[in-house]
Amino acid sequence: MINLLGYPFVQQALLAAAALGLVSGCLAPLVVARKMSFAVHGTAELAFTGAAAALLVGVSVGVGALAGAVVAALLLGLLGQKQTERDSVIGAILSFGLGVGVFLLWLNPERTANKFSLLVGQIVGVDSSDVLLLSGCAVVVLLVLAFVYRPLLFASVDPDVATARGVPTRVLTPLFAVLVGVATALGVYTVGALLVLALMVTPGAAAARVTASPVRATVLAVVFAEVAVLGGILLSLAPGAPVSAFVTIISFVIYLVCRAIGSRRLARASRAPVPA
């Protein structure tokens, strides 16, 4: 495995994965707080559709995935403003995206390896231009997130009070959906469209189990995401297995450990004597 680290495609994949881990870790706690896990899955399906279309016409898969994810994010943000309608809107978009994506893959029967990688990820497909695209998108997402983080956090924790205080929740909702869409599209390169939840949701859910501080949760989520995605790539090198298998396993193990720690802390707090 050490020898494989000298190959350019491995180094490029690690750089792309590091950018993905940073972005997904920063967004994951907010995704969990806003209960958008299902929305991430729906966005991933449209990213898969865009990537399949790009593969069919012969353009960059990354650009296609990005376009599909942004379209999905805008649809989710605009059509799912009401909480009561959100799940049905996501389900409709998810099924539409998956169906169209499968049809586009059927139209292109020759490139089977590329089709499989869209679903489960493949590091050999990452080149220097992809790394530049990923890095540029990551920088844009982080800059926008830094600018809107405080009102976005307020709207995520208590949307009704935030609206009453004048926070533009109707603008923040589609904007955050677009940020999530861009990050989800970045995940198509490494973990694939089907399993991108392992980086966009699980690290945030794990961090929420061990801390209530938004800042600490974000830092922990970034660490968890980086360990999962970089560790997954390194473990997949020797057997040549899909990266997503190892990424999801590592991410889930981290979640289980954090869940056990959180449960133990809660049990200790419940047994602590109440001061008189």
Residue pairs with C-beta under 8 A, 6 or more apart in sequence:
1 234
1 237
1 238
4 10
4 237
4 238
5 11
5 237
8 128
9 123
9 124
9 126
9 127
10 123
10 233
10 237
12 126
12 127
12 128
12 130
12 131
13 123
13 124
13 126
13 189
13 190
13 233
14 230
14 233
15 131
15 134
15 135
16 126
16 130
16 131
16 134
16 135
16 186
16 189
16 190
17 190
17 229
17 230
17 233
18 226
18 229
18 230
19 131
19 134
19 135
19 138
19 186
20 134
20 138
20 183
20 186
20 187
20 189
20 190
20 199
20 225
20 229
21 199
21 222
21 225
21 226
21 228
21 229
21 230
22 138
22 142
22 222
22 225
22 226
23 137
23 138
23 141
23 142
23 182
23 183
23 186
24 183
24 186
24 187
24 199
24 200
24 203
24 225
25 199
25 203
25 204
25 218
25 221
25 222
25 223
25 224
25 225
25 226
26 141
26 142
26 145
26 218
26 221
26 222
27 141
27 145
27 179
27 180
27 183
27 200
27 204
28 199
28 200
28 201
28 202
28 203
28 204
28 205
28 207
28 221
28 225
29 204
29 207
29 208
29 214
29 217
29 218
29 221
30 152
30 153
30 156
30 176
30 204
31 37
31 39
31 40
31 180
31 200
31 201
31 204
32 201
32 204
32 205
32 208
33 153
33 156
33 157
33 204
33 208
34 156
34 176
36 177
36 180
37 197
37 201
38 87
38 90
39 76
39 80
39 86
39 90
39 177
39 180
40 180
40 184
40 196
40 197
40 200
40 201
41 90
41 94
41 197
42 72
42 76
42 90
42 91
42 93
42 94
42 97
43 69
43 72
43 73
43 76
43 177
43 180
43 181
43 184
44 69
44 184
44 187
44 188
44 193
44 194
44 196
44 197
45 72
45 93
45 94
45 97
45 98
45 101
45 193
46 68
46 69
46 71
46 72
46 75
46 93
46 97
46 181
47 65
47 66
47 68
47 69
47 72
47 181
47 184
47 185
47 187
47 188
47 193
47 196
48 65
48 68
48 97
48 98
48 101
48 118
48 119
48 188
48 193
48 194
49 68
49 97
49 98
49 100
49 101
49 104
50 64
50 65
50 66
50 67
50 68
50 69
50 71
50 185
51 61
51 62
51 64
51 65
51 68
51 101
51 118
51 188
51 193
52 64
52 100
52 101
52 104
52 105
52 108
52 115
52 118
53 64
53 68
53 104
54 60
54 61
54 62
54 63
54 64
54 65
54 67
55 61
55 64
55 104
55 105
55 108
55 111
55 114
55 115
55 118
56 104
56 107
56 108
60 129
60 130
60 133
61 114
61 118
61 125
61 188
61 189
62 130
62 133
62 134
62 185
62 188
62 189
63 133
65 185
65 188
65 193
66 133
66 137
66 182
66 185
66 186
68 97
68 185
69 181
69 182
69 184
69 185
70 178
70 181
70 182
70 185
72 93
72 97
72 181
73 174
73 177
73 178
73 179
73 180
73 181
73 182
74 174
74 177
74 178
74 181
75 89
75 93
76 86
76 89
76 90
76 93
76 177
77 173
77 174
77 175
77 176
77 177
77 178
78 174
79 85
79 89
79 93
80 86
80 89
80 90
81 170
81 173
101 118
101 193
105 115
105 118
108 115
113 122
114 125
116 122
117 125
117 192
118 188
118 192
118 193
119 192
119 193
119 194
120 191
120 192
120 194
120 195
120 242
120 243
120 244
120 245
121 187
121 188
121 189
121 190
121 191
121 192
121 195
121 242
121 243
121 244
121 247
122 192
122 242
122 243
123 189
123 190
123 233
123 236
123 243
125 189
126 189
126 190
130 189
134 186
134 189
137 182
137 185
137 186
138 186
140 182
141 179
141 182
141 183
144 175
144 179
145 152
145 179
148 172
148 175
148 176
151 162
151 167
151 168
151 172
152 172
152 176
153 214
154 161
154 162
154 165
154 167
155 162
155 163
155 167
155 169
155 172
155 173
159 169
162 169
163 169
180 200
183 200
184 196
184 200
187 193
187 196
187 199
187 200
188 196
190 229
190 232
190 233
190 243
190 244
190 247
191 198
191 199
191 229
191 232
191 243
191 244
191 247
191 248
192 242
192 244
194 244
195 244
195 247
195 248
198 228
198 244
198 247
198 248
198 251
198 252
199 225
199 228
199 229
199 247
199 251
202 224
202 228
202 251
202 252
202 254
202 255
203 220
203 221
203 222
203 224
203 225
203 228
203 251
203 254
204 217
204 221
205 255
206 220
206 221
206 224
206 251
206 254
206 255
206 257
206 258
206 259
207 216
207 217
207 218
207 220
207 221
207 224
207 258
208 217
209 255
209 258
209 259
209 261
209 262
210 220
210 258
210 261
210 262
210 265
211 217
211 220
224 251
224 254
225 251
227 250
227 254
228 247
228 248
228 250
228 251
228 254
229 247
231 246
231 247
231 250
232 243
232 244
232 245
232 246
232 247
232 248
232 249
232 250
233 243
233 246
233 247
235 246
235 250
236 242
236 243
236 245
236 246
